[in-house]
Amino acid sequence: MKDTNKNYLPLIILLLINYVFQGMDQIIISQNMSTFEEFWGVEASKVALVISALGVGRIISINYAGYFSDKYGRKLGVYIGLTCYLIFYIGLLLVPSYIAAFGLTMVAGVGNAFLDTSTYPAISDAYKEESSSFNVFVKAGISGGQFILPLMTQFVLLRNLYFGWPFIIITIFIVFNFIMISKMKFPPMYIEKRNEVKESTPTLKSKLGVEGIALFAFSFISASIFNIFIIWIPTFAQQTIHIGKTQSLTFVTIYSICSIISVFVTSYMVKKGLNVPAYIAFCCVMIAIAQINMLVNTSTISITIVSLIIGFFAAGGIWQLGVSLLLDFFPANKGKFTGLYSLSTSISLMVTPYLTGLIAEKSIKSVFAYNMVLGVLGAILLILVTYRYNRVLKPRKSK
């Protein structure tokens, strides 16, 4: 790391901690499904509808959030994101209806959008050459939150305590992080200066219609791959190898552990000069091969292998590596491009559960055949991006 950038490390750590809260907001309602059914006087389908509002809030705000980050600064965007989280966590304990809760969950989705479009660019502003390795730790924060919250919920249930205690504790930590971030100085927004001097060999420019579109599509694909796995692997195991629900959840645990391990391994490899797009393409190939094997030779072993591979190669930070690549290709208007990248993910979060639900009604194996195809498409897209990376970005970095 450059010495001039060392003073931003405490800020980056605080920004990454925010993703623990984001990981929790994605599952906190489902963790308390039966409680909210009783609290709001509705059936489970209405509670599930409330959960979907997270994606709705993200979609309606993501483009403006990116514009806001570029125009008014990263710090203010982070403030708005954390304020939305506070409204969400406190409000869920107070609102009497699922309709009001739907609105609150949309607010949390808005918070996710502002946090993403401010945090990723801020990391890139502070550590442009190392942003990829820092960004994969965002996934560690999300996975950490989704690991900690179930333990908190279980602790409350076993001791017959008020279900809202995890909400209150999370709120306290959000306030603390808000105060700490307010004391920090954010890096100046970095905009790459174009060299006006004519060179003997013209510098190739990034093309939004090529690597830009490819990476936006990859955002949709990568989010779909690991979300399909989390949603459907328990059902797949129950229906194909005929095990119980409790046992089937073991595969999700394996996935989560591997995703956390992968974050640190991936960060280390990136720091050692890993060719990022080539690595992502390799990950997609591994994902596709593992699922082909599982579909052809369905067994406890093959499902375990898929859990290991998707946890390590899909959920260990390739989404974050993708956004870092995008910002390397397009260093101006980072908030805008982060917003567009996140928009693709938001569309996936809304479309994928419904689409795969329809497929699963016909055949659960078809769901993972679809997921395998996504892996193949991801590999093709990243091979294209690798070609453009070697032609466009490598010459820039070598100067």
Residue pairs with C-beta under 8 A, 6 or more apart in sequence:
1 9
1 127
1 130
2 129
5 126
5 127
5 187
7 185
8 126
8 127
8 187
10 184
11 122
11 126
11 181
11 184
11 185
11 186
12 122
12 123
12 126
12 127
12 134
14 177
14 180
14 181
14 184
15 78
15 119
15 122
15 123
15 181
16 119
16 134
16 137
16 138
16 140
16 141
17 141
17 177
18 78
18 81
18 82
18 115
18 119
18 141
18 177
19 115
19 119
19 138
19 139
19 141
19 142
19 145
20 141
20 142
20 144
20 145
20 148
21 82
21 85
21 145
21 170
21 173
21 174
21 177
22 85
22 111
22 112
22 115
22 141
22 142
22 145
23 141
23 142
23 143
23 144
23 145
23 146
23 149
24 145
24 146
24 148
24 149
24 170
25 54
25 85
25 88
25 89
25 108
25 111
25 112
26 54
26 142
26 146
27 146
27 149
27 150
28 89
28 92
28 149
28 166
28 167
28 170
29 36
29 47
29 50
29 51
29 92
29 101
29 105
30 47
30 51
31 149
31 150
31 153
32 153
32 163
33 44
33 47
35 163
36 47
36 50
36 98
36 101
37 43
37 44
37 46
37 47
39 96
40 46
40 47
40 96
40 97
40 98
40 101
42 98
46 98
47 98
49 98
49 102
50 98
50 101
50 102
50 105
51 105
52 350
52 353
53 102
53 103
53 105
53 106
53 109
54 105
54 106
54 108
54 109
54 112
54 349
55 109
55 346
55 349
55 350
56 106
56 109
56 350
57 105
57 106
57 107
57 108
57 109
57 110
57 111
57 112
57 113
58 109
58 110
58 112
58 113
58 342
58 346
58 349
59 109
59 343
59 346
59 347
59 350
60 106
60 109
60 110
61 109
61 110
61 113
61 114
62 113
62 116
62 117
62 339
62 340
62 342
62 343
62 346
63 336
63 339
63 340
63 343
64 339
65 77
65 110
65 113
65 114
65 116
65 117
65 118
65 335
65 339
66 117
66 333
66 335
66 336
66 337
66 338
66 339
66 340
67 335
67 336
67 339
68 76
68 77
68 80
68 114
68 117
68 335
69 77
69 114
69 117
69 118
69 121
69 334
69 335
69 338
69 339
70 121
70 189
70 333
70 334
70 335
70 336
73 186
73 189
74 118
74 119
74 121
74 122
74 125
74 186
74 189
74 335
75 118
75 181
75 186
76 118
77 114
77 115
77 117
77 118
77 335
78 114
78 115
78 118
78 119
78 122
78 181
79 178
79 181
79 182
80 110
80 111
80 114
81 111
81 112
81 113
81 114
81 115
81 118
82 111
82 115
82 174
82 177
82 178
82 181
83 111
83 178
84 107
84 108
84 110
84 111
84 114
85 108
85 111
85 174
86 171
86 174
86 175
86 178
87 104
87 107
87 108
88 104
88 105
88 107
88 108
88 111
89 167
89 170
89 171
89 174
90 167
90 171
91 100
91 101
91 104
91 107
92 101
92 104
92 167
93 164
93 167
93 168
95 101
95 104
109 346
113 339
113 342
113 346
116 338
116 339
116 342
117 335
117 338
117 339
117 342
118 335
119 138
120 131
120 135
120 138
120 320
120 323
120 324
120 327
120 334
120 338
121 189
121 327
121 334
121 335
121 338
122 186
122 187
123 131
123 134
123 135
124 131
124 190
124 324
124 327
124 331
124 334
125 186
125 187
125 188
125 189
125 190
125 334
126 187
127 134
128 190
128 331
130 270
130 271
131 324
131 327
131 328
132 270
132 276
132 320
132 321
132 324
132 325
133 266
133 267
133 268
133 270
133 271
134 267
135 317
135 320
135 321
135 323
135 324
136 263
136 266
136 267
136 270
136 316
136 317
136 320
136 321
137 263
137 267
137 317
138 317
138 320
139 259
139 263
139 315
139 316
139 317
139 319
139 320
140 260
140 263
140 264
140 317
143 256
143 259
143 260
143 263
143 315
144 260
146 256
147 256
147 260
149 166
152 165
152 166
152 169
153 166
155 161
156 162
156 163
156 165
156 166
157 163
189 334
190 331
190 334
191 331
191 332
192 331
192 332
195 203
203 395
203 396
204 391
204 392
204 395
205 392
206 212
206 329
206 330
206 388
206 392
207 388
208 330
210 384
210 388
211 325
211 329
211 384
211 385
211 388
211 389
211 392
212 326
212 329
212 330
212 337
214 381
214 382
214 384
214 385
215 322
215 323
215 325
215 326
215 329
215 341
215 381
215 385
216 340
216 341
216 343
216 344
217 344
217 377
217 381
218 280
218 322
218 378
218 381
218 382
218 385
219 319
219 322
219 323
219 341
219 342
219 344
219 345
219 348
220 344
220 345
220 347
220 348
221 284
221 348
221 374
221 377
221 378
221 381
222 314
222 318
222 319
222 322
222 378
223 319
223 344
223 345
223 348
223 349
223 352
224 348
224 352
224 371
224 374
225 287
225 310
225 314
225 371
225 374
225 375
225 378
226 255
226 259
226 310
226 314
226 315
227 348
227 349
227 352
227 353
228 352
228 356
228 367
228 368
228 370
228 371
228 374
229 255
229 306
229 307
229 310
229 314
229 315
229 371
230 252
230 255
231 352
231 353
231 356
232 356
232 360
232 364
232 367
232 368
233 248
233 251
233 252
233 255
233 303
233 306
233 307
234 245
234 248
234 249
234 251
234 252
235 248
235 360
235 364
236 303
236 364
236 365
236 367
236 368
237 243
237 247
237 248
237 251
237 303
238 244
238 245
238 248
239 364
240 298
240 303
240 364
240 365
241 298
241 299
241 300
241 303
243 300
251 303
251 304
251 306
251 307
252 307
254 304
254 307
254 308
254 311
255 307
255 308
255 310
255 311
255 315
256 311
256 315
257 311
258 307
258 308
258 311
258 312
258 315
258 316
259 311
259 312
259 315
259 316
260 316
261 312
261 316
262 311
262 312
262 313
262 315
262 316
262 317
263 316
263 317
265 312
265 316
266 279
266 316
266 317
266 318
266 321
267 317
269 279
270 276
270 321
275 386
275 389
276 321
276 324
276 325
276 389
277 325
277 382
277 385
277 386
277 389
278 382
278 386
279 321
280 318
280 321
280 322
280 325
280 378
280 382
280 385
281 378
281 379
281 382
281 383
281 385
281 386
283 313
283 314
283 318
284 313
284 375
284 376
284 378
284 379
284 382
285 375
285 379
286 309
286 313
287 309
287 310
287 313
287 314
287 371
287 372
287 375
287 378
288 372
288 373
288 375
288 376
288 379
290 305
290 306
290 309
290 310
291 306
291 368
291 369
291 371
291 372
291 375
292 372
293 302
293 305
293 306
294 302
294 303
294 305
294 306
294 368
295 365
295 368
295 369
295 372
298 365
319 345
322 341
323 338
323 341
323 342
325 385
325 389
326 337
326 338
326 341
327 334
327 337
327 338
328 393
329 388
329 392
329 393
330 337
356 367
356 370
359 366
359 367
359 370
360 366
360 367
